[in-house]
Amino acid sequence: MLTDKQIENMDNSRCSSFFNKQRDRFEVLDHNGTDPSDCPDDEAQMLWYDNQLEGFIAFNHFSNGDKVALLWDLSEEQHCLWINRKLGE
C-alpha cells in the first residue's frame, strides 16, 4: 500500500504551471470538473510522471482535495498532472 507522502512524491519533476502559455503542447485526458485554462498559471503547478499508472494513481489521489487535470505532454511524451495549487504548497 502506498502512503500519501509516497504518492505525492511520485513525480519525476515539477514546476509552476505554464499550461496557458503552451496549451497546444498538452492534451487533456481527464479532469475532475476543472479546465486548466480557467486558472491562471501562477496559481497552479504541473508534475510529470514516468508512466501512465503513476499518473493515474496521482490523479486519483489529488482529486480528493484539489482541482486536477491529467494531461499528455506532446513534447516530452509523458503524463503530466496539472494541480490548482501553487508550487510549494
Secondary structure, 3 states (H helix, E strand, C coil): CCCHHHHHCCCCEEEECCCCCCHHHEEEEEECCCCHHHCCHHHCEEEEECCHHHHHHHHHHHCCCCCEEEEEECCCCEEEEEECCCCCC
